[in-house]
Amino acid sequence: MKISVVIRTYTQDEAEVGRLLTTLAEQAVQPWELVVIDSGSAPPVQHRLRNLQRSGIETSAGRSIPLRLLEIPNQAYQSARALNWAIEVRAITSSSRIAEREEMSSSVMPSAKYSS
């Protein structure tokens, strides 16, 4: 089973982000990937996230969990709506429910694009 964990962050505390990602990586059922949506965190946090995107998150079992980073400005409702739609399409695509994906893409936001 492949589990993607998606979190959104807007913080000044680099240690807090590190603790969160380590805790998620060490769960009994480890995620296949971590997706972090950064909405304008402090520069040290952004730097750490970019480094983790390159290296992955090492677990105590020696596995490296990939981190995908999406950086967006901390903006209004429309950005969040488009982002939520992109995440839903990604989830449906990942689980191979093609009929639902086609239905969603034609009825919700046909012009939005998301690349994996």
Secondary structure, 3 states (H helix, E strand, C coil): CCCEEEEEECCCCHHHHHHHHHHHHCCCCCCCEEEEEECCCCHHHHHHHHHHHHHCEECCCCCEECEEEEECCCCCHHHHHHHHHHHHHHHHHHCCCHHHHHHHHHHCCCCCCCCC
